[in-house]
Amino acid sequence: MNVLRSLGQAALGAVLVTAGTGHLTTQREEFQAQVPSWSPVDPDRVVVASGFVELALGAALLATWKQPARRRLGMLAAGFFVGVFPGNIAQFAERRDGFGLDTDTKRALRLLGQPALVAWALAATRAEKPPRAQ
């Protein structure tokens, strides 16, 4: 199971590095579709800032293997996924296309992916388990 967790953590780190790179380069406009229209911050600034956060989280997931830092990192990544969830809801509610999510059904199905990311971050880093007493 430890090998699976480690592979899961490395894969999540790679996904975040890839997504963060996309935020800052070729997929910048696509990610802007996920910024709620009611956000007081310029959508491009939100995309760039979240891209840097994804790069940092991804790099940390690829480099951090010892507890309790690994657990804290998993909780931080899960918190990030929860924090950006309103953008996914806004994309659905405002019927904004992006990443091929061009129907209500596709956008609704995308909403189911966010809890999976939270669970992935927690399980891969053992953040779902309380730390053992010293």
N, C-alpha and C positions, 0 to 999 in steps of 0.2 A: 504493500500500500504506500510506503514511503516513496518508492520510485514513481508511482502514479501521481502522487501529490507533487513531487518535484517536476515531473513532466508537465503537469497541469500548471504549475507556477511559471515555468519557463515559457510555455505556450501563451499564457495570459500576458506575460511580459512582452513577448514578441508581437502579440496582437496590439497591445497598447503602443509600442514603439511604431508599429506600422500605421496605426490610426493617427497618432500624434504627428507623424511625418506627413500624412495626408492632410491634416488640418492646416499645416503650414505651406503646403505646395499644391499639388494637382486637384485635391478635393475640397479646397477651401470654400468655394461657392456652394457645393453640395451640403457641407456642414452648416452653412448659414441658414438652411431651411429648417434646422432644428432649434434655432434661437427664437424664443417666443417673440411675437410682435410687440408685446407689452414690456419687453425688457428695456430699461432705460439706457443700457449700454449698447454702443454700436455693435451690430452683429459680427463684423469682421474682428473687432477686438475680443469679443467673447470666443470666437473660433480660435484665434491665435493664442489667447491665454489658456484655453482648455487643451490646445495642442501641446503647449509647453508642459502642462500638468501631466498629460498622458505620456509624453516622452520621459519625464522624471519618474513617474510611477513605473513605467515599463522597464526603464533602466534599473531602478531599484529592485524590482521583482527578479530581474536577471542576475542581480549581484548579491542579494540578501538571502542567506540560507540558515542562519542561526536564530534560534528563539531567544528571547522574546521579540526581537526586532522583526522577525518574519511575520509573527502574528499581528503585531501593530501595523505593519505594512499592508497586510491583508485587510485589516479593518479600515485603513485609510483608503485603499482601492475600492472596497465595497461602499464606503461613504461617498467617494467620488461618483460611482455609478448611480447611487441614490440621488446625489445632488444634481446630476444632469438629466434625471428622469423627467422633470417638468418640460424640458425641451422636446423630448419624445412625445409627451402628451400634447404639447402645443402643435407639433407637426401634424398629429392626428386631428386635433380639434380644429385647426386652421386650414386643414386640407392642403398642406404644402408638400410639393413633390421634392424628392431628393433621394439619391441612391436607388433609383428604380422604384421607390415607394410612391407609386402614382395612382393608387386606389385606396379607398377607406379600408378595405380588407387587408391589404399589404401593410398599411400603416398600423392597423390594430394588431396584426401578428407581430410587428416589430416591438410593440409594447411588451409582449411576453418575453422578449429576449433580455430585457433589462434585469428582471429578477434572476434570470439564469446567470448573468454576469456577476451579480452580487453573490450568489451561491458559489460560483466558481472561485471568486477571490477569497471567500471565507474558507472553503474546503481545501483549496490548494495550499494555503498557508497555515492551516490548522487554527484559523481564527475563530472557527465555530466552537472550539473546545476551550474551556476556561484554562488558564495557566495552572500548572501543578504547583502545589505548595512547596516552598524551598525547604 
